[in-house]
Amino acid sequence: MITVGIVDNDRFALPMLAGTVGRVLPGARVAWTVESGAQALQRYLYDVRDRPDLLMLDMPLTDIPGPEICRRVRAASADIVVLGITSYSLDHYCQLAIDAGAQGLIAKSVTPKELAEAMRNVLVRPFPGFPTTEQAHGR
């Protein structure tokens, strides 16, 4: 079973993303959802009981930006795949996500089918141009 952690400061998008994961990705379970970068770091770094396999991470968070969260998570571990998500331009966040150690980046405007496909694919291999978890952790 694939477990997913979701970080998004949009109170409307967060439950929709969580519900979509459960519907479109058979065998997946949302381990937790949080609305801030600080909560995400707390959950991932210190609550080791329920570490997800995949972290869906909103890039433009208000307290700690998504790329910084990714950087901290990646410094701590190579055991999690990070998929950045954003409602802003992918061009704006692509290099930031790569440099932070994410394995992919998608737009929030994707269809549920495209979201499921992106999640399945990123768990197998990084998106083109993105590092593996091991490469990113070893930086």
Residue, then its C-alpha position, 0 to 999 in steps of 0.5 A: m500500500i502506498t501512503v501519501g502525505i499532503v501539504d497545502n495551505d489552501r483549505f479548499a484544495l487540501p480535502m479535494l486532493a486527499g479525496t482524489v488520491g483515495r478515489v483514483l489511486p487504488g491501494a493508496r492511503v492518505a497518511w496525513t494532511v497539513e496546512s503549513g510547512a511547519q506542520a509538514l516538517q513536524r509530521y515528517l521529521y519527528d512523527v516516524r510512526d506514519r511516514p508516507d512514501l510520497l509527499m505531495l507538496d504545495m510549492p507556494l506555502t505561506d510560512i515555509p516555501g515548498p522548496e525549503i521544506c523539500r530541501r529539509v526533508r531531502a537532507a534528512s532522508a532519501d526514503i520519500v518521493v516528493l511531488g511538488i504541486t502548484s496552481y502557479s506557473l510550472d516554469h516558475y517552480c520547476q528549477l526550484a523543485i529540482d534544486a530542492g530535491a523533488q522528483g516531479l512537479i505538476a499543476k493543480s489544474v490536472t485532471p484526477k486521472e492525470l494526478a493518479e498517473a503522475m503519482r504512479n509514475v513519480l513513485v517509479r522514477p523521477f520526472p525527466g530532469f529531476p533527481t532520484t531521491e538518492q541523488a538528491h539526498g547525496r547532494 
